[in-house]
Amino acid sequence: MQSLAQRTHSSHRGRRPCSAASVNAGHSDSHGFSGAFNAANGTHQVCVYAIDSAGGSNPRIGCANVTVINHAPIGVLDAVTSTSPGVISVRGWAFDPDTTASINVHVYVDGTIVLALTANISRPDVGSAYGVGDNHGFSGAFAAGNGDHQVCVYAIDSWQGANPRLGCPSVTVH
């Protein structure tokens, strides 16, 4: 039995694969497929099988080696300040090269998470410099006790990879 890829017919540009409808005359042409799934970084062999609905053998359609590369998020912590009594503010930008969607940013104070932000504020400078759209800025504020605090900000990877630290300065709250 020939696979669809082996069955060809002529066209004015040469030979090309037939459509599912032309191979299976009398049947609909709704037999295509597509799919996506998460995979770890590295090279993987991905194989596709045709599943026989009548319970017969499941022939392999084909295999391909696929290299998955998860790029780490990029960003800058522009400012960490305490301009009001008992309040710390953070501001910056972050994006993940693997998506055009806004990503999350987590803020830790003295090792404890205190704030989760979405980097979705307009930053035309980031959009212009990286070509990823403008909505990748973040800004937030939270309460903190008086004294010196270490404020660490992380860009959260969209594919559950490493979450790079954007900065970890100390700030004094009065």
Secondary structure, 3 states (H helix, E strand, C coil): CCCCCCCEEEECCEEEECCHHHHCCCCCCCCCCCCCCCCCCEEEEEEEECCCCCCCCCCEEEEEEEEECCCCCEEEEEEEEEEECCEEEEEEEEECCCCCCCCEEEEEECCEEEEEEECCEECHHHHHHHCCCCEEEEEEEEECCCEEEEEEEEECCCCCCCCCEEECCEEEEC
